[in-house]
Amino acid sequence: MNWFQKVFNLYISSSIHVSLAILSFSILTYFEHGLSLDRNFLLFVFFAGITGYNFVKYSGIAQLHHLSLTPNLRLIQIFSFFCFIAMCYFAWHLAWRTWVAGGILGLLTALYAVPVSGKNLRNLSGMKIFIIAIVWAGSTVILPLIEADKLLDMEILVDFVQRFMLVLALTLPFEIRDLKFDDEELGTIPQQLGLWETKIFGTILFLLIFLIELFQKDFSSDYFIATSFVCLLGAFFLWNSRLDQHKYYASFWVEAAPIAYLGFYWFLRDFL
């Protein structure tokens, strides 16, 4: 493995890429609601994403193999610790109401990984993908608007539902990838519906997202085109998902969809 592959693998494994996706969704929320970007909040959500994802992915491994961690995993542990410190620093600059809402989402994340009475939320049949979508939508729609002191009205609820469905649809390629590894008791969508039906379900979600954007109260042609773009991109990724997909198909390409969404919207808004 050459140095580029090592760096790229570390970039994915340390959750920097997925946290950039979370950051992109958060920035889109600021743009959609005509708000100025809040540096403290955006850096908080970025470092929280790294901390949360690495906790979920590696906490169990670290506990079981604490004395024999691979160099990469040890490096990710140290990196995650400094990201946690950075998260706390930027959280200190946020409003108390953001702490409360963020604490609820953080608790959901913790319960996703940590067993209570022998079970965590991830292992509850059929719940895995919905918990992920709730935390993502809450962190990237509700949380930035709470910090901006926006009144949580029906329009924002619609945005939350739309983002929830988008995360749900974009997570399906991961569920397809993991189908041959997941315990049947997890009751994932591909396990319950089947591969073909899962792709149809995801396509329906993308269609609903498109229709919601079409009938938004504050319609923006740039945002509508960008949303249509990410729906088409997501549908393309979904229909090309396979059980034996490439190692980085979901973890890099699919997770890049929110980044592409932001980039395309930015291009439409500022250059066309």
N, C-alpha and C positions, 0 to 999 in steps of 0.2 A: 504494500500500500504506500503510494507516494505521499509527499507532504500535503498536497492539495486535498487528496481524499481524506487524510487524517483530520485536517482543519474542517473540511465540509462535514464529516461525520460528527465531529465535536459540536459544530454549529447546530446540527439537527438534534443531537443527543442532549445537549445542554438546554434545549427548549428556547433558544434565542429566536428561531424561525417562527415557531407558533406564537411567541409573545409579540413579534412584529405584526402578526396577523391580528391579534387582539388589539394592539395599538392602532392599527389601520381602521378597524371597525369603530374604535372610540373617536378617532379624528373625523371619520365620516359623520358621526352623530353631531359633533360640533359644527361641521359645515352645513349639514341638513337643517339645523335649527338656527343658523345665522349667528353663532356664538364665536367669540375670540378663543383661540386655543389656550388652554390652561397648562402651562409647562409642568407645574407641580403634579397635577392630576395625571397627565399623560405619562410622566416618568414613574409615578406611583403604579399605574396600571401595568406598565411594561415590566417593572421589576417584580410586581405581584404575580404576573403571569409566569415568569421564570421560576419564582419561589414555589408557587402552587403546583405547577406541572412537575417540577423536579421532586417535590415532596411526594406527589401521587405516584410517580414512576419509580422512584428509587428508595423510598423510606424502608420498605420491606426488605429489599436486597441488602441495604446497609446494615440493618439489624441482624440479618442472618449471617452476613459475611464480613463483619466489621474489621476483622484482623487480616483479611485476605482480599481487600478491594483492589480491582484493577487500577492502574495509574489513571486511566480516563475517568473512572467513576470517582476516584479520590479527588481529581481535579474538578469534576462537576460538583462534588460536595462543597469544596472550598469556594468555588464560584457562586454556588447557591447561597452560601452563608453571607457573602458580601452583597449579593442581590437582596437578601432579606434585610440587611442593614440599610441599604439604599431605599428599599420599600418603606421601612419605618421612618427614615428621614423625611421622605416626601409626604408620607401620611401625616406627619406632624404639622405640615402646612395646610392640611385640608380641614374643612368644616366638620364639626362634631356629627352632623347628620350623615355625612359621607362615611364616617367611622362606623356608625350604627349599621347602615345599609351594607357597607363593605364587610363588616363583621359577620353579618348573616350569610353573605355569599362565601366568606372564608370558612364559616362553620360547615356549610354544605360541602365545600371542597374537602375539608378534613374528614367529614363523615363518609365521603366517597371512598376514602382510602383506609381509614382507621375503623376496625371492627368494633361494634357495640353489641354486646350480648352474642358475640360470635359471628356477626354479619355486618358488612359495611353496605353503603348505598349501591356501590357498584355491583354487588352480588345479588341485589333484589331483582327478581325476574322482570325483565322488560324495562327497568328503570335507568340503566346505564346512560344511554344516549340522551334521554330527556333531562337528566341532571346536568350533563355537559352543556346542553343547549340553554337551560335556565341560567346557569352561572355565566356563560358567555354573553347572553342577551342582557342579563342584569348588569354585568360589569361594563358593557360597551354602549348601553342605551340608558338604563335607569341611573346608574351611578354618576356618569358625567353630568346629567341633567339635574340630579340632586345637588351636586357640588356647585353647579351654576345657579342654584336656587330657583329652578324652573318649576312651575306648578305641574304636578303629574296629572294631566287630563286625559281624555279619551284619545286624543291624537297621539300622545306619547305611548299609551297602551297599545295602539295599533302598530306603532313603530317597534315596540317590544315584541309583539306577536310576529311581525314580519321578520325581525332579526332572529327570533327563536326558530322559525321555520327554515330560515336560510342556514343557520348553524346545523340544524337537524339534517337538512338535505346534504350539506357538505361533509357531514360525518359518516354518511352511508358508505362511501368507498372504504373507510377504515373498518366498518363493520363487515363489509364483504371480504376484505383482506384477512380479518381475524376469524372468519367463519370456521376455518379448519382447526383453529386453536382453542376457541372459546368453549367453555363447559356448556352443555346443553341447558343447564339450569339457569344460565344468564338470560335466556329468552330474548336474545337480540332480534332486531327486526328481520334480518335475513334468515335467522333460525325459524321465526314464526311465519314469515310470508314466503320464503324462497327467494332465490337470486333474481329471477326475472321480475317477480312481483315487487321486490324491493326497488328495482330500477323504475318501475311504473309509479310506485308510491313517491319516490324522490322527484320524478318528473311532474307529478301533480302538485307537490310542494312548490317547485320552481314556478309553475303556472300560477298558483295562488299568490305568490310573492309579486309576480309581474302584474297581476290584476289589482292587488292592493295598491301598488305604486301608481297604477293608471288612474285610480280614483282617490288619490290622496287629496286632502283639503288644500294644502299649499303645494300645488303641483309645480315641479321644476323639470323642465325638459332635459337639462344636463343630468340631473339625478336619475330621472326615468331611463335615459339611455344607458347610463352606467349600471343601473340595477338590471336592465335587460341584458346587458353584456355579461354580468356575473352569473345571471341565471343560465344563459347559454353556455358559458364556460363550465359552470358546475354540472349542467346536464351532460356536456361532453365528457367530463371526467367520470361522471357516474356510469354512463353507458359503456365506457371503456374499462371499467373496473373489473378485475378478474380475481379468482381465488389465488392465482400464482403471479400476481402483479409484481412489478419491479420493487425492490427494497424501498426506494425513495418516491415511488409514484404518489402515495397518499401523504407521507410525512413531509415531502417537499412541494410537489406540484399542486396537490389539492389544497394544502395549507397556504399556498401562495395566492389562492383565489381572493381573499380579502385585501391583500396587498395590491393585486392587480386591479381590484375594484376601486380602491382609493386612487391609484395612479391614473386610471382611465378617467375617473371623475375629475381629478385635478387637471388633467390635460384638456378635457372639455370645457371646464370652467375658466381656465386661465389662458388657454392658447387658441381656442376656437371662437 
